[in-house]
Amino acid sequence: MSEDSSVTPQHPIGSGFGHGSTALEVIAGLDLTGKTAIVTGGYSGLGLETVKALASAGARVTVPARRVQHAEAVVAEAGLAAGGSPGSVDVELLDLADQASVKDFAGRFLSNHGTLDILINNAAIMASPEQRVGPGWEAQFATNHLGHYTLANLLWPALAAAGDARVVSLSSTGHKLSRIRFEDINFDAGYDKWRAYGQAKTANALFAVELDRLGRSSGVRAFAVHPGGIMTELQRHLPREEMVAAGWMDADGKLREGFKTPAQGAATSVWAATSPALNGKGGVYCEDCDIAKPTDKDSPLARYQGVDPHAIDPADATKLWNVSAELTGVNAFG
């Protein structure tokens, strides 16, 4: 049987960018005037840097936010103006942990926009205390994956209408901490905050694999992204002692070598969303502004580099999609 030529190989393409590249550097020279974009969590950390870069190239960006007034203040302080013109940024209400809120947001967006060119599923919670949302879903899986799953499916008409839309799903090396626990996806048998985070990040990667398979005939391509280690509000649930013990920083709070600035952390998302080098490609996991290599399990850096097989497994990607459709009752392809 011949290899499916529509499947993008999981290996670097020599993008010319790397670990230290910034969002503004990877988007330099591109004109996104007339393009629409959504960046969840686009009012803090690398999400805000992602929004700045897209707006600088002329895109109209919508930032969904649970705390609208706070997000509006942050966006205004960053010098980003609302109003629907090229380079503008508008904030809209959205709580990813609340499926009704996701549906309300998607309905409002579709009523005001015919197309969506870029969807960046950036928002996340990490290593949070055990919490249940909706009908008893584990909060990290529900927020990081199911909220974005429903959002993308409900926005599918606008994505498909764009003709060449891209969806970027933020994963991380956290995916290495856990496969999808199909037998206990909500950790009902006992909660572990890091395994729950790992499962959610694996889900983000598998989501891109399956959406790309389902959407590429309509011109919609999807990518998973590891932004790198960045110190942002994502760490809000972690005491300093835990981060010191993990080797992220020393006792004085100095970050270890290899951590990125938010502008560098946003670069791979922006590259995946806009780079002409990715035309005709998709369904792959990216890091450091390139397609990542598969994990070298014998490398001393295996925990921090590359993508593990379980996070790009096409069978698990389809299985997770079907489970997500059953849980949420939403499936644009059902």
C-alpha positions in Angstrom: 0.0 0.0 0.0 1.4 3.4 -0.9 1.9 6.1 1.7 -0.9 8.7 1.9 0.6 11.7 0.2 -1.8 14.1 2.1 -0.2 13.1 5.4 2.6 15.5 6.4 5.8 13.8 7.7 6.6 14.4 11.3 10.1 15.9 10.7 11.6 19.4 10.5 11.5 21.3 7.2 14.3 23.8 7.9 12.1 26.8 8.6 15.0 29.2 9.1 13.7 30.1 12.6 14.4 28.5 15.9 14.3 28.5 19.7 15.1 32.2 20.1 12.9 33.5 17.3 10.1 35.9 18.3 6.5 36.2 17.1 7.3 39.5 15.3 10.3 37.9 13.5 8.4 35.0 12.1 5.5 37.1 10.8 7.7 39.9 9.4 6.8 40.7 5.8 3.4 39.0 5.8 0.2 40.9 5.1 -2.9 39.6 7.0 -5.1 42.5 6.0 -8.6 41.1 5.4 -8.0 38.1 7.6 -9.9 37.3 10.8 -8.4 35.5 13.8 -9.4 34.2 17.2 -6.9 33.7 20.0 -8.2 32.2 23.2 -6.4 33.5 26.2 -5.1 36.3 24.1 -4.8 38.8 27.0 -1.9 37.4 29.0 1.5 35.8 28.5 2.3 34.3 25.1 -1.4 34.7 24.1 -1.1 38.5 24.2 2.2 38.4 22.2 0.4 36.2 19.7 -2.4 38.8 19.3 0.1 41.6 19.0 1.9 39.8 16.2 -1.2 39.0 14.2 -2.6 42.5 14.6 0.7 44.0 13.5 0.3 42.2 10.2 -3.2 43.6 9.7 -5.4 40.8 11.0 -8.7 41.5 12.8 -8.4 39.6 16.0 -11.0 38.5 18.5 -9.9 37.7 22.0 -12.4 35.5 23.9 -12.1 36.1 27.6 -13.8 35.0 30.8 -12.9 38.3 32.5 -13.9 40.8 29.8 -13.2 44.1 31.5 -9.7 42.8 32.6 -9.0 41.6 29.1 -10.1 44.9 27.6 -7.8 46.8 29.9 -4.8 44.6 29.1 -5.5 44.9 25.3 -5.9 48.7 25.6 -2.7 49.0 27.7 -0.9 47.1 24.9 -1.9 49.8 22.5 -4.3 47.6 20.6 -7.5 49.3 19.4 -10.9 47.8 19.0 -13.4 48.5 16.2 -13.2 45.9 13.5 -10.6 47.6 11.2 -7.4 45.9 10.0 -5.1 45.4 13.0 -7.9 45.8 15.5 -8.5 43.6 18.6 -12.0 43.0 20.1 -12.7 41.2 23.3 -15.7 38.9 23.7 -17.1 36.9 26.6 -16.2 33.2 26.6 -15.7 30.7 29.4 -14.1 27.5 28.0 -15.1 25.5 31.0 -18.8 26.2 30.3 -20.2 24.6 27.1 -23.2 27.0 27.0 -20.8 29.9 27.0 -18.8 28.4 24.2 -22.0 28.0 22.2 -23.1 31.6 22.9 -19.7 32.9 21.8 -19.7 30.9 18.6 -23.2 32.0 17.7 -22.3 35.6 18.1 -19.1 35.3 16.1 -20.9 33.5 13.2 -23.6 36.2 13.1 -20.9 38.9 12.7 -18.3 37.1 10.6 -18.6 35.1 7.4 -15.1 33.6 7.6 -12.4 32.7 10.1 -8.9 32.4 8.8 -7.0 31.6 12.0 -8.1 29.9 15.2 -5.5 29.6 17.9 -6.6 27.6 20.8 -4.1 29.1 23.3 -5.9 29.3 26.6 -5.2 26.7 29.3 -5.0 25.8 32.9 -2.1 23.8 34.3 -1.7 21.5 37.3 -4.7 22.9 39.0 -6.3 21.5 42.2 -9.0 18.9 41.5 -12.1 20.6 40.1 -15.2 19.3 38.3 -17.1 21.3 35.7 -20.2 20.6 33.7 -21.5 17.1 34.2 -18.6 16.1 36.3 -15.7 16.5 33.8 -12.2 16.9 35.1 -11.5 20.6 34.7 -8.1 20.5 32.8 -9.5 18.1 30.2 -12.8 20.1 30.0 -11.2 23.5 29.7 -8.0 22.8 27.7 -9.6 20.2 25.3 -13.4 19.9 25.4 -13.9 23.7 25.4 -11.7 24.1 22.3 -13.1 21.0 20.7 -16.6 22.5 20.8 -15.4 25.9 19.8 -13.7 24.7 16.6 -16.6 22.5 15.7 -19.2 25.3 16.1 -16.9 27.7 14.1 -16.4 25.1 11.4 -18.7 27.0 8.9 -16.5 30.1 9.1 -13.3 28.1 8.9 -14.5 26.2 5.9 -15.7 29.3 4.2 -12.2 30.9 4.5 -10.8 28.3 2.0 -7.4 28.1 3.5 -7.9 28.5 7.3 -5.5 27.2 9.9 -6.2 26.0 13.4 -3.4 25.9 16.0 -3.8 23.8 19.1 -1.4 24.6 21.9 0.0 21.4 23.4 3.3 21.1 25.3 5.9 18.6 26.4 3.4 18.0 29.2 1.9 15.5 26.7 4.8 13.2 27.7 3.2 12.8 31.2 0.2 10.9 30.1 -1.6 9.3 27.2 -5.4 9.6 26.9 -6.9 7.6 29.7 -9.9 6.3 27.8 -10.7 4.0 30.7 -10.8 6.8 33.2 -10.8 10.1 31.3 -12.1 12.2 34.2 -9.8 10.7 36.9 -12.7 9.3 38.9 -10.4 6.7 40.3 -8.0 9.2 41.8 -6.7 12.6 40.7 -3.2 13.5 39.8 -2.8 17.1 38.7 0.2 16.5 36.5 -1.2 13.4 34.8 -4.4 15.3 34.2 -2.5 18.1 32.6 -0.5 15.6 30.5 -3.7 14.0 29.3 -5.1 17.4 28.3 -2.0 18.3 26.4 -2.0 14.9 24.6 -5.6 15.7 23.8 -4.6 19.0 22.3 -2.1 17.3 20.0 -4.5 14.6 18.9 -7.2 17.1 18.2 -4.9 18.7 15.6 -4.2 15.3 14.0 -7.9 14.5 13.6 -9.1 18.0 12.7 -6.5 18.1 10.0 -7.7 14.8 8.6 -11.3 15.8 8.6 -10.8 19.4 7.4 -8.1 19.3 4.8 -10.5 18.5 1.9 -12.1 21.9 2.8 -8.7 23.7 2.9 -8.6 23.8 6.7 -5.3 22.6 8.2 -4.5 22.0 11.8 -1.2 22.0 13.8 -0.2 21.2 17.4 2.4 23.5 19.0 4.7 23.3 21.9 5.5 26.9 22.7 8.5 26.1 25.0 9.1 26.8 28.7 7.7 30.3 29.5 7.0 31.8 32.9 3.4 33.2 32.6 0.2 33.1 34.5 -0.1 29.5 33.5 2.0 28.7 36.6 -0.4 30.4 39.0 -1.3 27.1 40.7 2.3 26.2 41.4 4.2 27.3 44.6 7.8 28.4 44.0 9.1 25.4 46.0 7.6 23.1 43.5 9.1 24.9 40.5 12.5 25.0 42.3 12.3 21.2 42.9 11.4 20.7 39.2 14.5 22.6 38.2 12.7 25.4 36.5 14.4 28.0 38.7 16.9 28.4 41.5 16.0 29.3 45.1 16.3 33.0 44.2 13.8 32.7 41.4 16.2 32.8 38.5 14.9 30.8 35.6 17.1 28.0 34.2 18.7 28.4 30.9 16.4 27.5 28.0 13.2 29.3 29.2 11.7 31.6 26.6 10.3 35.1 26.8 6.6 35.4 26.0 7.5 36.9 22.6 9.6 33.8 21.9 7.0 31.5 23.3 4.4 32.9 20.9 6.6 32.5 17.8 5.8 28.8 17.1 2.0 29.5 17.3 2.3 32.5 15.0 4.6 30.5 12.6 2.2 27.6 12.4 -0.8 30.0 11.9 0.8 32.0 9.1 4.0 30.6 7.5 3.8 30.0 3.7 6.3 27.2 4.3 3.4 25.2 5.8 1.0 25.6 2.8 -0.4 22.2 2.0 0.8 20.7 5.3 -0.8 19.9 8.6 -1.6 17.4 11.3 1.9 17.7 12.8 3.3 18.7 16.2 5.6 21.8 16.0 8.3 23.2 18.3 10.9 26.0 18.0 9.2 27.3 14.8 9.5 24.1 12.9 7.9 20.7 12.7 9.3 18.7 15.6 11.2 15.4 15.4 9.7 12.3 17.0 11.1 11.8 20.5 14.4 10.1 20.7 13.8 8.0 23.8 17.5 7.4 24.3 18.3 11.2 24.4 18.9 12.8 27.8 16.5 15.5 26.5 13.7 13.1 25.7 11.5 14.7 28.4 11.8 18.1 26.8 12.2 17.6 23.1 10.2 15.9 20.3 6.8 14.4 20.2 5.9 11.0 21.7 4.1 8.5 19.5 0.9 8.5 21.6 0.3 12.2 20.9 0.2 11.8 17.1 -1.4 8.4 16.9 -4.1 8.6 14.2 -6.2 5.8 15.7 -6.3 7.5 19.2 -7.0 10.9 17.5 -10.1 9.5 15.9 -11.1 7.7 19.1 -10.7 10.9 21.1 -12.7 12.9 18.6 -15.6 10.4 18.8 -15.4 10.4 22.7 -15.4 14.2 22.6 -18.4 14.3 20.3 -20.3 12.0 22.6 -19.5 14.0 25.7 -20.3 17.4 24.2 -23.0 16.4 21.7 -21.2 18.5 19.1 -19.6 17.3 15.9 -19.4 19.3 12.7 -18.5 16.2 10.8 -21.1 13.8 12.3 
